[in-house]
Amino acid sequence: MSTDPSEPAARRTRLTPEREAELYEAVLAILREVGYDGLTMDGVAARTHASKATLYRQWKGKPELVASALRHQKPVKLADIDTGSLRGDLRKMACEVDDDRMAQDAALMRGLGHAIHTNPDLLQALRDLLILPEHEGLRAMLHRAVDRGEVAADNPAIDFIPHMMLGAFIARSLIEDKFADSAYLSRYIDAVVLPALGA
């Protein structure tokens, strides 16, 4: 038996990006099939031909795995957007979304709604891995707009833009029974968000 100390470290190396993406796709597929409560680490392991030890080594548990899968499948990360103008940034955020994927994601999030409110660990994982990074990306976008002189630094609406954007997704589904597609988000940005910021 080899006593090379590098071997255990090699076995603990992270998954390849391709393998990680494959696992995330499987997690989302299982979520759509059976919901959060029906998803198990055993089920993910069986579907992906991975060991449970691998899953727990990469993610602490089911909440972190689900939140990571949801973050991974986002078409665009806010931290990667910088067009040189606030309107350009916001429109890129809205228009980079594939409407078919958005419809699937909206249905998935509706299905997760109950689980989010009854599983504190899932809520915390979503905040830590999905919501807060996007919130920080949006805040950075707004700070750049302030630095460019597009938005007044003391505009009170700045603190509420994350709430407004999230509200757009939730409200359209509740009021119109439609998901917030790219055309709707573009209109919302021009009619609500930019005027609120005086931009």
C-alpha positions in Angstrom: 0.0 0.0 0.0 1.3 3.5 -0.9 2.0 5.8 2.0 2.3 8.8 -0.3 0.7 11.7 1.7 -0.5 13.3 -1.5 -2.9 10.6 -2.3 -5.6 11.4 0.3 -5.4 15.1 -0.8 -5.9 14.0 -4.5 -9.0 12.0 -3.5 -10.4 15.2 -1.8 -10.0 17.5 -4.8 -13.0 19.4 -6.0 -15.3 18.0 -8.7 -14.6 19.2 -12.3 -16.9 22.0 -13.5 -18.5 19.6 -15.9 -19.2 17.0 -13.2 -20.5 19.7 -10.9 -22.9 21.0 -13.6 -24.1 17.5 -14.2 -24.9 17.1 -10.5 -26.7 20.4 -10.4 -28.8 19.5 -13.4 -29.8 16.3 -11.7 -30.7 18.1 -8.5 -33.0 20.5 -10.4 -34.6 17.6 -12.3 -35.3 15.8 -9.1 -36.7 19.0 -7.5 -39.1 19.4 -10.4 -40.2 15.7 -10.1 -40.7 15.3 -6.4 -40.2 18.7 -4.7 -37.8 19.7 -2.0 -39.2 17.3 0.6 -39.0 14.4 -1.7 -35.4 15.1 -2.7 -32.8 13.1 -0.8 -29.1 12.9 -0.9 -29.5 9.1 -1.5 -31.6 9.9 -4.5 -29.1 12.4 -5.9 -26.3 10.0 -5.4 -28.2 7.2 -7.2 -29.2 9.5 -10.1 -25.7 10.8 -10.6 -23.8 7.7 -9.8 -22.0 9.6 -7.1 -21.2 8.5 -3.5 -23.0 10.2 -0.7 -19.6 10.9 0.8 -18.7 12.9 -2.3 -21.9 14.9 -2.0 -21.5 15.7 1.7 -17.8 16.5 1.1 -18.7 19.1 -1.5 -21.9 20.4 0.2 -22.8 20.2 3.8 -26.2 18.8 3.1 -29.4 19.1 1.1 -30.1 22.8 1.7 -26.6 23.8 0.5 -26.8 21.5 -2.5 -30.2 22.8 -3.6 -29.1 26.5 -3.2 -25.9 25.9 -5.1 -27.8 24.2 -7.9 -30.2 27.1 -8.1 -27.3 29.6 -8.2 -25.4 27.6 -10.8 -28.2 27.6 -13.3 -28.7 31.4 -13.2 -28.0 32.6 -16.8 -26.1 35.7 -15.8 -24.4 36.7 -12.5 -25.0 40.3 -11.6 -21.3 40.7 -10.6 -20.4 40.0 -14.2 -22.4 42.8 -15.6 -20.9 46.2 -16.3 -22.1 47.9 -19.5 -21.1 51.4 -18.5 -24.6 52.6 -17.7 -27.2 51.7 -15.1 -29.9 51.3 -17.8 -27.6 49.1 -19.8 -26.8 47.0 -16.7 -30.4 46.5 -15.7 -31.6 45.7 -19.2 -28.7 43.2 -19.6 -29.8 41.6 -16.3 -33.3 41.3 -17.6 -32.7 40.5 -21.3 -30.0 37.9 -20.9 -32.7 35.6 -19.5 -34.1 32.8 -21.7 -37.9 33.0 -21.3 -38.4 29.2 -21.5 -35.8 28.7 -18.7 -37.4 31.6 -16.8 -40.8 29.8 -16.9 -39.2 26.6 -15.6 -37.4 28.5 -12.9 -40.6 30.3 -11.8 -42.5 27.0 -11.5 -39.5 25.6 -9.5 -39.5 28.5 -7.1 -43.2 28.3 -6.6 -42.8 24.6 -5.7 -40.0 25.6 -3.3 -42.1 28.2 -1.6 -43.6 26.0 1.1 -40.2 24.3 1.8 -38.5 27.7 2.2 -41.0 28.7 4.9 -40.8 25.4 6.8 -37.1 24.7 6.5 -34.9 27.3 8.2 -31.8 25.6 6.9 -33.0 25.9 3.3 -33.9 29.5 3.8 -30.4 30.3 5.3 -28.7 28.4 2.5 -30.6 30.3 -0.1 -29.8 33.6 1.6 -26.1 32.8 1.9 -25.5 31.2 -1.5 -28.1 32.8 -3.8 -29.8 35.9 -2.5 -26.9 37.8 -0.7 -24.4 37.4 -3.6 -27.0 38.7 -6.1 -27.9 41.5 -3.6 -24.2 42.5 -3.4 -24.0 42.4 -7.2 -27.0 44.7 -7.5 -25.6 47.1 -4.8 -22.3 47.3 -6.7 -24.2 48.1 -9.9 -26.0 50.9 -8.1 -22.8 52.2 -6.5 -21.2 52.4 -10.0 -24.2 54.4 -11.2 -23.7 56.8 -8.2 -20.0 57.2 -9.1 -20.9 58.0 -12.7 -23.4 60.6 -11.6 -26.5 58.8 -12.9 -28.1 58.4 -9.5 -27.9 60.8 -6.5 -26.0 59.3 -3.6 -28.8 60.3 -1.2 -31.7 58.8 -3.3 -33.8 56.9 -0.8 -34.9 54.4 -3.5 -31.4 52.9 -3.7 -32.0 50.7 -0.6 -35.2 49.4 -2.0 -34.1 48.3 -5.5 -33.4 44.7 -4.5 -36.9 44.5 -3.0 -38.4 46.1 -6.1 -36.7 43.6 -8.4 -37.7 40.6 -6.3 -41.2 42.0 -6.1 -41.5 42.1 -9.8 -41.0 38.3 -10.0 -43.4 37.6 -7.2 -46.2 40.1 -8.0 -46.7 39.3 -11.6 -47.2 35.6 -10.8 -49.7 36.5 -8.1 -51.6 39.2 -10.0 -51.5 38.1 -13.6 -50.7 34.4 -13.3 -47.7 34.9 -15.6 -44.0 34.7 -15.0 -41.8 37.7 -15.3 -40.3 37.3 -18.7 -37.6 39.5 -20.3 -40.1 41.8 -22.0 -42.0 42.4 -18.8 -38.8 43.0 -16.8 -37.6 45.5 -19.4 -40.9 47.5 -19.2 -40.7 47.3 -15.4 -37.2 48.6 -15.3 -38.0 51.6 -17.6 -41.4 52.4 -15.9 -40.6 51.7 -12.3 -37.0 51.2 -11.3 -35.2 53.9 -13.3 -37.8 56.6 -12.5 -37.5 55.7 -8.8 -33.8 56.3 -9.1 -34.1 59.5 -11.1 -32.1 57.9 -13.8 
